[in-house]
Amino acid sequence: MSIGLGIFLFVVGAILTFALNVSLDWIDLDLVGYLLMGAGVVVVIIGLILLMRRRSAVSTTRSAVDPASGERVTQQRTDRDPLV
């Protein structure tokens, strides 16, 4: 979702900066467009960093083989590092 929001901000900023030829006295649309494009780039970079961070999953299986001998526990850990 953050990557899509960043792309949206960038596109709206580019439209305000390069496509509109409207002159308003109280606001500079070129500056607003550049600010939106910068914010869009920052949001996309943050979204990519959060997407590529390290993730891990732990799966635990418990099975009672014999009530007298106790319980057998199997644990499997999967670490996924996308940079390797």
PDB file with one MODEL, atoms N, CA, C and O in Angstrom:
MODEL        1
ATOM      1  N   MET A   1       0.819  -1.179   0.000  1.00  0.00           N
ATOM      2  CA  MET A   1       0.000   0.000   0.000  1.00  0.00           C
ATOM      3  C   MET A   1       0.867   1.249   0.000  1.00  0.00           C
ATOM      4  O   MET A   1       0.525   2.229  -0.662  1.00  0.00           O
ATOM      5  N   SER A   2       1.968   1.242   0.715  1.00  0.00           N
ATOM      6  CA  SER A   2       2.795   2.435   0.775  1.00  0.00           C
ATOM      7  C   SER A   2       3.490   2.706  -0.559  1.00  0.00           C
ATOM      8  O   SER A   2       3.727   3.861  -0.913  1.00  0.00           O
ATOM      9  N   ILE A   3       3.814   1.652  -1.295  1.00  0.00           N
ATOM     10  CA  ILE A   3       4.450   1.857  -2.596  1.00  0.00           C
ATOM     11  C   ILE A   3       3.459   2.505  -3.562  1.00  0.00           C
ATOM     12  O   ILE A   3       3.820   3.401  -4.326  1.00  0.00           O
ATOM     13  N   GLY A   4       2.227   2.052  -3.521  1.00  0.00           N
ATOM     14  CA  GLY A   4       1.197   2.656  -4.366  1.00  0.00           C
ATOM     15  C   GLY A   4       0.922   4.104  -3.991  1.00  0.00           C
ATOM     16  O   GLY A   4       0.721   4.944  -4.867  1.00  0.00           O
ATOM     17  N   LEU A   5       0.913   4.400  -2.704  1.00  0.00           N
ATOM     18  CA  LEU A   5       0.720   5.783  -2.256  1.00  0.00           C
ATOM     19  C   LEU A   5       1.873   6.659  -2.712  1.00  0.00           C
ATOM     20  O   LEU A   5       1.654   7.798  -3.126  1.00  0.00           O
ATOM     21  N   GLY A   6       3.086   6.155  -2.645  1.00  0.00           N
ATOM     22  CA  GLY A   6       4.241   6.916  -3.109  1.00  0.00           C
ATOM     23  C   GLY A   6       4.176   7.213  -4.597  1.00  0.00           C
ATOM     24  O   GLY A   6       4.492   8.321  -5.030  1.00  0.00           O
ATOM     25  N   ILE A   7       3.769   6.231  -5.372  1.00  0.00           N
ATOM     26  CA  ILE A   7       3.627   6.436  -6.819  1.00  0.00           C
ATOM     27  C   ILE A   7       2.534   7.456  -7.094  1.00  0.00           C
ATOM     28  O   ILE A   7       2.693   8.314  -7.962  1.00  0.00           O
ATOM     29  N   PHE A   8       1.423   7.375  -6.364  1.00  0.00           N
ATOM     30  CA  PHE A   8       0.332   8.334  -6.529  1.00  0.00           C
ATOM     31  C   PHE A   8       0.796   9.754  -6.219  1.00  0.00           C
ATOM     32  O   PHE A   8       0.512  10.679  -6.981  1.00  0.00           O
ATOM     33  N   LEU A   9       1.512   9.934  -5.101  1.00  0.00           N
ATOM     34  CA  LEU A   9       2.011  11.257  -4.742  1.00  0.00           C
ATOM     35  C   LEU A   9       2.962  11.791  -5.802  1.00  0.00           C
ATOM     36  O   LEU A   9       2.912  12.970  -6.150  1.00  0.00           O
ATOM     37  N   PHE A  10       3.825  10.930  -6.311  1.00  0.00           N
ATOM     38  CA  PHE A  10       4.768  11.350  -7.335  1.00  0.00           C
ATOM     39  C   PHE A  10       4.046  11.790  -8.609  1.00  0.00           C
ATOM     40  O   PHE A  10       4.401  12.806  -9.206  1.00  0.00           O
ATOM     41  N   VAL A  11       3.041  11.029  -9.020  1.00  0.00           N
ATOM     42  CA  VAL A  11       2.308  11.354 -10.248  1.00  0.00           C
ATOM     43  C   VAL A  11       1.535  12.659 -10.091  1.00  0.00           C
ATOM     44  O   VAL A  11       1.544  13.495 -10.995  1.00  0.00           O
ATOM     45  N   VAL A  12       0.864  12.844  -8.946  1.00  0.00           N
ATOM     46  CA  VAL A  12       0.128  14.088  -8.716  1.00  0.00           C
ATOM     47  C   VAL A  12       1.094  15.273  -8.691  1.00  0.00           C
ATOM     48  O   VAL A  12       0.793  16.331  -9.242  1.00  0.00           O
ATOM     49  N   GLY A  13       2.243  15.099  -8.060  1.00  0.00           N
ATOM     50  CA  GLY A  13       3.241  16.167  -8.049  1.00  0.00           C
ATOM     51  C   GLY A  13       3.756  16.492  -9.435  1.00  0.00           C
ATOM     52  O   GLY A  13       3.942  17.663  -9.766  1.00  0.00           O
ATOM     53  N   ALA A  14       3.991  15.469 -10.256  1.00  0.00           N
ATOM     54  CA  ALA A  14       4.461  15.703 -11.623  1.00  0.00           C
ATOM     55  C   ALA A  14       3.395  16.423 -12.449  1.00  0.00           C
ATOM     56  O   ALA A  14       3.719  17.288 -13.262  1.00  0.00           O
ATOM     57  N   ILE A  15       2.141  16.075 -12.246  1.00  0.00           N
ATOM     58  CA  ILE A  15       1.059  16.759 -12.961  1.00  0.00           C
ATOM     59  C   ILE A  15       1.004  18.228 -12.552  1.00  0.00           C
ATOM     60  O   ILE A  15       0.883  19.112 -13.399  1.00  0.00           O
ATOM     61  N   LEU A  16       1.093  18.480 -11.248  1.00  0.00           N
ATOM     62  CA  LEU A  16       1.065  19.870 -10.788  1.00  0.00           C
ATOM     63  C   LEU A  16       2.261  20.670 -11.297  1.00  0.00           C
ATOM     64  O   LEU A  16       2.130  21.856 -11.597  1.00  0.00           O
ATOM     65  N   THR A  17       3.404  20.039 -11.396  1.00  0.00           N
ATOM     66  CA  THR A  17       4.609  20.752 -11.800  1.00  0.00           C
ATOM     67  C   THR A  17       4.702  20.947 -13.304  1.00  0.00           C
ATOM     68  O   THR A  17       4.972  22.055 -13.767  1.00  0.00           O
ATOM     69  N   PHE A  18       4.482  19.891 -14.071  1.00  0.00           N
ATOM     70  CA  PHE A  18       4.780  19.941 -15.493  1.00  0.00           C
ATOM     71  C   PHE A  18       3.554  20.074 -16.399  1.00  0.00           C
ATOM     72  O   PHE A  18       3.693  20.568 -17.517  1.00  0.00           O
ATOM     73  N   ALA A  19       2.391  19.665 -15.977  1.00  0.00           N
ATOM     74  CA  ALA A  19       1.236  19.631 -16.884  1.00  0.00           C
ATOM     75  C   ALA A  19       0.310  20.830 -16.741  1.00  0.00           C
ATOM     76  O   ALA A  19      -0.367  21.200 -17.700  1.00  0.00           O
ATOM     77  N   LEU A  20       0.268  21.438 -15.571  1.00  0.00           N
ATOM     78  CA  LEU A  20      -0.646  22.557 -15.372  1.00  0.00           C
ATOM     79  C   LEU A  20       0.058  23.885 -15.635  1.00  0.00           C
ATOM     80  O   LEU A  20       1.181  24.112 -15.185  1.00  0.00           O
ATOM     81  N   ASN A  21      -0.627  24.751 -16.370  1.00  0.00           N
ATOM     82  CA  ASN A  21      -0.118  26.093 -16.619  1.00  0.00           C
ATOM     83  C   ASN A  21      -1.049  27.104 -15.974  1.00  0.00           C
ATOM     84  O   ASN A  21      -1.494  28.054 -16.618  1.00  0.00           O
ATOM     85  N   VAL A  22      -1.339  26.893 -14.705  1.00  0.00           N
ATOM     86  CA  VAL A  22      -2.241  27.769 -13.954  1.00  0.00           C
ATOM     87  C   VAL A  22      -1.393  28.628 -13.035  1.00  0.00           C
ATOM     88  O   VAL A  22      -0.481  28.131 -12.375  1.00  0.00           O
ATOM     89  N   SER A  23      -1.692  29.903 -12.994  1.00  0.00           N
ATOM     90  CA  SER A  23      -0.957  30.818 -12.136  1.00  0.00           C
ATOM     91  C   SER A  23      -1.885  31.316 -11.039  1.00  0.00           C
ATOM     92  O   SER A  23      -2.892  31.969 -11.315  1.00  0.00           O
ATOM     93  N   LEU A  24      -1.543  31.006  -9.801  1.00  0.00           N
ATOM     94  CA  LEU A  24      -2.312  31.472  -8.656  1.00  0.00           C
ATOM     95  C   LEU A  24      -1.424  32.382  -7.812  1.00  0.00           C
ATOM     96  O   LEU A  24      -0.233  32.121  -7.645  1.00  0.00           O
ATOM     97  N   ASP A  25      -2.015  33.452  -7.282  1.00  0.00           N
ATOM     98  CA  ASP A  25      -1.236  34.399  -6.485  1.00  0.00           C
ATOM     99  C   ASP A  25      -0.913  33.864  -5.101  1.00  0.00           C
ATOM    100  O   ASP A  25       0.137  34.200  -4.553  1.00  0.00           O
ATOM    101  N   TRP A  26      -1.770  33.053  -4.523  1.00  0.00           N
ATOM    102  CA  TRP A  26      -1.626  32.645  -3.137  1.00  0.00           C
ATOM    103  C   TRP A  26      -0.875  31.334  -2.943  1.00  0.00           C
ATOM    104  O   TRP A  26      -0.577  30.966  -1.806  1.00  0.00           O
ATOM    105  N   ILE A  27      -0.554  30.604  -4.046  1.00  0.00           N
ATOM    106  CA  ILE A  27       0.182  29.339  -3.912  1.00  0.00           C
ATOM    107  C   ILE A  27       1.014  29.104  -5.176  1.00  0.00           C
ATOM    108  O   ILE A  27       0.590  29.427  -6.285  1.00  0.00           O
ATOM    109  N   ASP A  28       2.177  28.549  -4.986  1.00  0.00           N
ATOM    110  CA  ASP A  28       3.050  28.204  -6.103  1.00  0.00           C
ATOM    111  C   ASP A  28       2.877  26.710  -6.384  1.00  0.00           C
ATOM    112  O   ASP A  28       3.362  25.869  -5.627  1.00  0.00           O
ATOM    113  N   LEU A  29       2.182  26.389  -7.479  1.00  0.00           N
ATOM    114  CA  LEU A  29       1.882  24.991  -7.791  1.00  0.00           C
ATOM    115  C   LEU A  29       3.125  24.203  -8.175  1.00  0.00           C
ATOM    116  O   LEU A  29       3.168  22.990  -7.967  1.00  0.00           O
ATOM    117  N   ASP A  30       4.133  24.859  -8.727  1.00  0.00           N
ATOM    118  CA  ASP A  30       5.375  24.152  -9.033  1.00  0.00           C
ATOM    119  C   ASP A  30       6.057  23.666  -7.757  1.00  0.00           C
ATOM    120  O   ASP A  30       6.523  22.528  -7.698  1.00  0.00           O
ATOM    121  N   LEU A  31       6.116  24.518  -6.742  1.00  0.00           N
ATOM    122  CA  LEU A  31       6.724  24.119  -5.476  1.00  0.00           C
ATOM    123  C   LEU A  31       5.934  22.987  -4.818  1.00  0.00           C
ATOM    124  O   LEU A  31       6.524  22.036  -4.306  1.00  0.00           O
ATOM    125  N   VAL A  32       4.623  23.084  -4.831  1.00  0.00           N
ATOM    126  CA  VAL A  32       3.791  22.015  -4.262  1.00  0.00           C
ATOM    127  C   VAL A  32       4.017  20.710  -5.024  1.00  0.00           C
ATOM    128  O   VAL A  32       4.082  19.642  -4.415  1.00  0.00           O
ATOM    129  N   GLY A  33       4.135  20.787  -6.336  1.00  0.00           N
ATOM    130  CA  GLY A  33       4.397  19.598  -7.145  1.00  0.00           C
ATOM    131  C   GLY A  33       5.729  18.957  -6.818  1.00  0.00           C
ATOM    132  O   GLY A  33       5.827  17.737  -6.688  1.00  0.00           O
ATOM    133  N   TYR A  34       6.769  19.797  -6.683  1.00  0.00           N
ATOM    134  CA  TYR A  34       8.080  19.249  -6.321  1.00  0.00           C
ATOM    135  C   TYR A  34       8.055  18.626  -4.927  1.00  0.00           C
ATOM    136  O   TYR A  34       8.671  17.584  -4.703  1.00  0.00           O
ATOM    137  N   LEU A  35       7.355  19.250  -4.000  1.00  0.00           N
ATOM    138  CA  LEU A  35       7.241  18.685  -2.648  1.00  0.00           C
ATOM    139  C   LEU A  35       6.517  17.344  -2.670  1.00  0.00           C
ATOM    140  O   LEU A  35       6.930  16.407  -1.986  1.00  0.00           O
ATOM    141  N   LEU A  36       5.442  17.243  -3.447  1.00  0.00           N
ATOM    142  CA  LEU A  36       4.721  15.971  -3.549  1.00  0.00           C
ATOM    143  C   LEU A  36       5.566  14.887  -4.214  1.00  0.00           C
ATOM    144  O   LEU A  36       5.517  13.724  -3.811  1.00  0.00           O
ATOM    145  N   MET A  37       6.333  15.261  -5.220  1.00  0.00           N
ATOM    146  CA  MET A  37       7.203  14.270  -5.857  1.00  0.00           C
ATOM    147  C   MET A  37       8.280  13.793  -4.889  1.00  0.00           C
ATOM    148  O   MET A  37       8.594  12.603  -4.856  1.00  0.00           O
ATOM    149  N   GLY A  38       8.848  14.701  -4.103  1.00  0.00           N
ATOM    150  CA  GLY A  38       9.834  14.297  -3.102  1.00  0.00           C
ATOM    151  C   GLY A  38       9.239  13.392  -2.045  1.00  0.00           C
ATOM    152  O   GLY A  38       9.853  12.403  -1.645  1.00  0.00           O
ATOM    153  N   ALA A  39       8.031  13.735  -1.589  1.00  0.00           N
ATOM    154  CA  ALA A  39       7.354  12.893  -0.594  1.00  0.00           C
ATOM    155  C   ALA A  39       7.035  11.525  -1.179  1.00  0.00           C
ATOM    156  O   ALA A  39       7.125  10.520  -0.474  1.00  0.00           O
ATOM    157  N   GLY A  40       6.665  11.468  -2.448  1.00  0.00           N
ATOM    158  CA  GLY A  40       6.389  10.194  -3.095  1.00  0.00           C
ATOM    159  C   GLY A  40       7.615   9.306  -3.161  1.00  0.00           C
ATOM    160  O   GLY A  40       7.523   8.100  -2.931  1.00  0.00           O
ATOM    161  N   VAL A  41       8.772   9.895  -3.477  1.00  0.00           N
ATOM    162  CA  VAL A  41      10.011   9.115  -3.524  1.00  0.00           C
ATOM    163  C   VAL A  41      10.364   8.583  -2.136  1.00  0.00           C
ATOM    164  O   VAL A  41      10.770   7.429  -1.994  1.00  0.00           O
ATOM    165  N   VAL A  42      10.207   9.429  -1.110  1.00  0.00           N
ATOM    166  CA  VAL A  42      10.512   8.996   0.257  1.00  0.00           C
ATOM    167  C   VAL A  42       9.584   7.857   0.686  1.00  0.00           C
ATOM    168  O   VAL A  42      10.038   6.892   1.301  1.00  0.00           O
ATOM    169  N   VAL A  43       8.302   7.957   0.370  1.00  0.00           N
ATOM    170  CA  VAL A  43       7.337   6.916   0.747  1.00  0.00           C
ATOM    171  C   VAL A  43       7.650   5.607   0.036  1.00  0.00           C
ATOM    172  O   VAL A  43       7.548   4.541   0.642  1.00  0.00           O
ATOM    173  N   VAL A  44       8.027   5.667  -1.230  1.00  0.00           N
ATOM    174  CA  VAL A  44       8.378   4.442  -1.966  1.00  0.00           C
ATOM    175  C   VAL A  44       9.618   3.796  -1.362  1.00  0.00           C
ATOM    176  O   VAL A  44       9.660   2.575  -1.207  1.00  0.00           O
ATOM    177  N   ILE A  45      10.626   4.589  -1.018  1.00  0.00           N
ATOM    178  CA  ILE A  45      11.848   4.035  -0.424  1.00  0.00           C
ATOM    179  C   ILE A  45      11.549   3.380   0.925  1.00  0.00           C
ATOM    180  O   ILE A  45      12.034   2.284   1.207  1.00  0.00           O
ATOM    181  N   ILE A  46      10.750   4.053   1.755  1.00  0.00           N
ATOM    182  CA  ILE A  46      10.383   3.467   3.057  1.00  0.00           C
ATOM    183  C   ILE A  46       9.584   2.181   2.856  1.00  0.00           C
ATOM    184  O   ILE A  46       9.798   1.203   3.571  1.00  0.00           O
ATOM    185  N   GLY A  47       8.668   2.175   1.890  1.00  0.00           N
ATOM    186  CA  GLY A  47       7.893   0.972   1.608  1.00  0.00           C
ATOM    187  C   GLY A  47       8.759  -0.188   1.158  1.00  0.00           C
ATOM    188  O   GLY A  47       8.525  -1.329   1.555  1.00  0.00           O
ATOM    189  N   LEU A  48       9.768   0.093   0.324  1.00  0.00           N
ATOM    190  CA  LEU A  48      10.677  -0.969  -0.117  1.00  0.00           C
ATOM    191  C   LEU A  48      11.529  -1.490   1.037  1.00  0.00           C
ATOM    192  O   LEU A  48      11.768  -2.693   1.135  1.00  0.00           O
ATOM    193  N   ILE A  49      11.985  -0.599   1.906  1.00  0.00           N
ATOM    194  CA  ILE A  49      12.774  -1.030   3.063  1.00  0.00           C
ATOM    195  C   ILE A  49      11.943  -1.929   3.966  1.00  0.00           C
ATOM    196  O   ILE A  49      12.422  -2.969   4.418  1.00  0.00           O
ATOM    197  N   LEU A  50      10.706  -1.538   4.231  1.00  0.00           N
ATOM    198  CA  LEU A  50       9.844  -2.357   5.083  1.00  0.00           C
ATOM    199  C   LEU A  50       9.498  -3.685   4.426  1.00  0.00           C
ATOM    200  O   LEU A  50       9.314  -4.690   5.112  1.00  0.00           O
ATOM    201  N   LEU A  51       9.409  -3.694   3.106  1.00  0.00           N
ATOM    202  CA  LEU A  51       9.101  -4.933   2.389  1.00  0.00           C
ATOM    203  C   LEU A  51      10.271  -5.909   2.417  1.00  0.00           C
ATOM    204  O   LEU A  51      10.066  -7.123   2.435  1.00  0.00           O
ATOM    205  N   MET A  52      11.490  -5.392   2.420  1.00  0.00           N
ATOM    206  CA  MET A  52      12.660  -6.244   2.323  1.00  0.00           C
ATOM    207  C   MET A  52      13.282  -6.593   3.671  1.00  0.00           C
ATOM    208  O   MET A  52      14.320  -7.254   3.718  1.00  0.00           O
ATOM    209  N   ARG A  53      12.670  -6.165   4.753  1.00  0.00           N
ATOM    210  CA  ARG A  53      13.263  -6.472   6.053  1.00  0.00           C
ATOM    211  C   ARG A  53      13.207  -7.978   6.322  1.00  0.00           C
ATOM    212  O   ARG A  53      12.447  -8.710   5.689  1.00  0.00           O
ATOM    213  N   ARG A  54      14.004  -8.406   7.245  1.00  0.00           N
ATOM    214  CA  ARG A  54      14.130  -9.832   7.543  1.00  0.00           C
ATOM    215  C   ARG A  54      12.867 -10.354   8.226  1.00  0.00           C
ATOM    216  O   ARG A  54      12.329  -9.723   9.136  1.00  0.00           O
ATOM    217  N   ARG A  55      12.415 -11.497   7.777  1.00  0.00           N
ATOM    218  CA  ARG A  55      11.222 -12.121   8.342  1.00  0.00           C
ATOM    219  C   ARG A  55      11.558 -13.527   8.808  1.00  0.00           C
ATOM    220  O   ARG A  55      12.434 -14.183   8.244  1.00  0.00           O
ATOM    221  N   SER A  56      10.866 -13.984   9.827  1.00  0.00           N
ATOM    222  CA  SER A  56      11.073 -15.352  10.299  1.00  0.00           C
ATOM    223  C   SER A  56       9.731 -15.959  10.668  1.00  0.00           C
ATOM    224  O   SER A  56       8.786 -15.255  11.024  1.00  0.00           O
ATOM    225  N   ALA A  57       9.670 -17.263  10.578  1.00  0.00           N
ATOM    226  CA  ALA A  57       8.460 -17.990  10.930  1.00  0.00           C
ATOM    227  C   ALA A  57       8.839 -19.168  11.820  1.00  0.00           C
ATOM    228  O   ALA A  57       9.822 -19.860  11.556  1.00  0.00           O
ATOM    229  N   VAL A  58       8.068 -19.391  12.860  1.00  0.00           N
ATOM    230  CA  VAL A  58       8.306 -20.506  13.772  1.00  0.00           C
ATOM    231  C   VAL A  58       7.076 -21.389  13.765  1.00  0.00           C
ATOM    232  O   VAL A  58       5.957 -20.913  13.954  1.00  0.00           O
ATOM    233  N   SER A  59       7.285 -22.667  13.546  1.00  0.00           N
ATOM    234  CA  SER A  59       6.192 -23.621  13.530  1.00  0.00           C
ATOM    235  C   SER A  59       6.476 -24.692  14.578  1.00  0.00           C
ATOM    236  O   SER A  59       7.529 -25.330  14.549  1.00  0.00           O
ATOM    237  N   THR A  60       5.548 -24.888  15.493  1.00  0.00           N
ATOM    238  CA  THR A  60       5.728 -25.855  16.577  1.00  0.00           C
ATOM    239  C   THR A  60       4.661 -26.933  16.470  1.00  0.00           C
ATOM    240  O   THR A  60       3.472 -26.637  16.353  1.00  0.00           O
ATOM    241  N   THR A  61       5.098 -28.184  16.511  1.00  0.00           N
ATOM    242  CA  THR A  61       4.182 -29.319  16.458  1.00  0.00           C
ATOM    243  C   THR A  61       4.316 -30.110  17.746  1.00  0.00           C
ATOM    244  O   THR A  61       5.419 -30.485  18.142  1.00  0.00           O
ATOM    245  N   ARG A  62       3.193 -30.361  18.397  1.00  0.00           N
ATOM    246  CA  ARG A  62       3.202 -31.150  19.628  1.00  0.00           C
ATOM    247  C   ARG A  62       2.362 -32.403  19.395  1.00  0.00           C
ATOM    248  O   ARG A  62       1.244 -32.336  18.886  1.00  0.00           O
ATOM    249  N   SER A  63       2.924 -33.539  19.778  1.00  0.00           N
ATOM    250  CA  SER A  63       2.175 -34.782  19.645  1.00  0.00           C
ATOM    251  C   SER A  63       2.453 -35.641  20.879  1.00  0.00           C
ATOM    252  O   SER A  63       3.599 -35.803  21.298  1.00  0.00           O
ATOM    253  N   ALA A  64       1.396 -36.176  21.439  1.00  0.00           N
ATOM    254  CA  ALA A  64       1.531 -37.055  22.609  1.00  0.00           C
ATOM    255  C   ALA A  64       1.607 -38.488  22.106  1.00  0.00           C
ATOM    256  O   ALA A  64       0.602 -39.069  21.695  1.00  0.00           O
ATOM    257  N   VAL A  65       2.813 -39.053  22.142  1.00  0.00           N
ATOM    258  CA  VAL A  65       3.008 -40.414  21.667  1.00  0.00           C
ATOM    259  C   VAL A  65       2.524 -41.408  22.711  1.00  0.00           C
ATOM    260  O   VAL A  65       1.727 -42.295  22.403  1.00  0.00           O
ATOM    261  N   ASP A  66       2.993 -41.268  23.926  1.00  0.00           N
ATOM    262  CA  ASP A  66       2.619 -42.148  25.020  1.00  0.00           C
ATOM    263  C   ASP A  66       2.464 -41.285  26.268  1.00  0.00           C
ATOM    264  O   ASP A  66       3.395 -40.565  26.628  1.00  0.00           O
ATOM    265  N   PRO A  67       1.319 -41.337  26.933  1.00  0.00           N
ATOM    266  CA  PRO A  67       1.133 -40.490  28.105  1.00  0.00           C
ATOM    267  C   PRO A  67       2.163 -40.741  29.202  1.00  0.00           C
ATOM    268  O   PRO A  67       2.492 -39.824  29.955  1.00  0.00           O
ATOM    269  N   ALA A  68       2.681 -41.974  29.307  1.00  0.00           N
ATOM    270  CA  ALA A  68       3.652 -42.283  30.357  1.00  0.00           C
ATOM    271  C   ALA A  68       5.022 -41.680  30.044  1.00  0.00           C
ATOM    272  O   ALA A  68       5.729 -41.249  30.955  1.00  0.00           O
ATOM    273  N   SER A  69       5.401 -41.645  28.766  1.00  0.00           N
ATOM    274  CA  SER A  69       6.741 -41.163  28.425  1.00  0.00           C
ATOM    275  C   SER A  69       6.777 -39.644  28.242  1.00  0.00           C
ATOM    276  O   SER A  69       7.856 -39.052  28.255  1.00  0.00           O
ATOM    277  N   GLY A  70       5.669 -39.036  28.081  1.00  0.00           N
ATOM    278  CA  GLY A  70       5.648 -37.580  27.948  1.00  0.00           C
ATOM    279  C   GLY A  70       5.246 -37.139  26.564  1.00  0.00           C
ATOM    280  O   GLY A  70       4.623 -37.883  25.807  1.00  0.00           O
ATOM    281  N   GLU A  71       5.604 -35.941  26.255  1.00  0.00           N
ATOM    282  CA  GLU A  71       5.172 -35.314  25.013  1.00  0.00           C
ATOM    283  C   GLU A  71       6.381 -35.050  24.131  1.00  0.00           C
ATOM    284  O   GLU A  71       7.433 -34.636  24.617  1.00  0.00           O
ATOM    285  N   ARG A  72       6.230 -35.289  22.851  1.00  0.00           N
ATOM    286  CA  ARG A  72       7.296 -35.043  21.887  1.00  0.00           C
ATOM    287  C   ARG A  72       7.030 -33.699  21.211  1.00  0.00           C
ATOM    288  O   ARG A  72       5.948 -33.470  20.671  1.00  0.00           O
ATOM    289  N   VAL A  73       8.021 -32.822  21.244  1.00  0.00           N
ATOM    290  CA  VAL A  73       7.868 -31.482  20.672  1.00  0.00           C
ATOM    291  C   VAL A  73       8.865 -31.317  19.541  1.00  0.00           C
ATOM    292  O   VAL A  73      10.063 -31.542  19.711  1.00  0.00           O
ATOM    293  N   THR A  74       8.356 -30.922  18.386  1.00  0.00           N
ATOM    294  CA  THR A  74       9.195 -30.644  17.228  1.00  0.00           C
ATOM    295  C   THR A  74       9.024 -29.176  16.876  1.00  0.00           C
ATOM    296  O   THR A  74       7.900 -28.706  16.700  1.00  0.00           O
ATOM    297  N   GLN A  75      10.141 -28.442  16.770  1.00  0.00           N
ATOM    298  CA  GLN A  75      10.063 -27.028  16.448  1.00  0.00           C
ATOM    299  C   GLN A  75      10.912 -26.774  15.213  1.00  0.00           C
ATOM    300  O   GLN A  75      12.061 -27.208  15.139  1.00  0.00           O
ATOM    301  N   GLN A  76      10.339 -26.068  14.245  1.00  0.00           N
ATOM    302  CA  GLN A  76      11.033 -25.758  13.015  1.00  0.00           C
ATOM    303  C   GLN A  76      11.042 -24.249  12.838  1.00  0.00           C
ATOM    304  O   GLN A  76       9.990 -23.613  12.886  1.00  0.00           O
ATOM    305  N   ARG A  77      12.216 -23.673  12.634  1.00  0.00           N
ATOM    306  CA  ARG A  77      12.353 -22.226  12.482  1.00  0.00           C
ATOM    307  C   ARG A  77      12.883 -21.944  11.086  1.00  0.00           C
ATOM    308  O   ARG A  77      13.861 -22.553  10.652  1.00  0.00           O
ATOM    309  N   THR A  78      12.248 -21.036  10.394  1.00  0.00           N
ATOM    310  CA  THR A  78      12.650 -20.658   9.051  1.00  0.00           C
ATOM    311  C   THR A  78      12.960 -19.166   9.060  1.00  0.00           C
ATOM    312  O   THR A  78      12.076 -18.344   9.304  1.00  0.00           O
ATOM    313  N   ASP A  79      14.211 -18.820   8.794  1.00  0.00           N
ATOM    314  CA  ASP A  79      14.616 -17.428   8.647  1.00  0.00           C
ATOM    315  C   ASP A  79      14.799 -17.140   7.171  1.00  0.00           C
ATOM    316  O   ASP A  79      15.513 -17.842   6.456  1.00  0.00           O
ATOM    317  N   ARG A  80      14.141 -16.102   6.747  1.00  0.00           N
ATOM    318  CA  ARG A  80      14.247 -15.738   5.336  1.00  0.00           C
ATOM    319  C   ARG A  80      14.916 -14.369   5.248  1.00  0.00           C
ATOM    320  O   ARG A  80      14.365 -13.365   5.699  1.00  0.00           O
ATOM    321  N   ASP A  81      16.090 -14.347   4.671  1.00  0.00           N
ATOM    322  CA  ASP A  81      16.811 -13.115   4.474  1.00  0.00           C
ATOM    323  C   ASP A  81      16.832 -12.826   2.976  1.00  0.00           C
ATOM    324  O   ASP A  81      17.529 -13.522   2.238  1.00  0.00           O
ATOM    325  N   PRO A  82      16.089 -11.818   2.501  1.00  0.00           N
ATOM    326  CA  PRO A  82      15.989 -11.607   1.054  1.00  0.00           C
ATOM    327  C   PRO A  82      17.271 -11.092   0.429  1.00  0.00           C
ATOM    328  O   PRO A  82      17.395 -11.108  -0.795  1.00  0.00           O
ATOM    329  N   LEU A  83      18.228 -10.636   1.221  1.00  0.00           N
ATOM    330  CA  LEU A  83      19.449 -10.097   0.659  1.00  0.00           C
ATOM    331  C   LEU A  83      20.485 -11.173   0.355  1.00  0.00           C
ATOM    332  O   LEU A  83      21.476 -10.914  -0.328  1.00  0.00           O
ATOM    333  N   VAL A  84      20.251 -12.389   0.869  1.00  0.00           N
ATOM    334  CA  VAL A  84      21.214 -13.473   0.636  1.00  0.00           C
ATOM    335  C   VAL A  84      20.725 -14.360  -0.470  1.00  0.00           C
ATOM    336  O   VAL A  84      21.392 -15.334  -0.821  1.00  0.00           O
TER     337      VAL A  84
ENDMDL
END
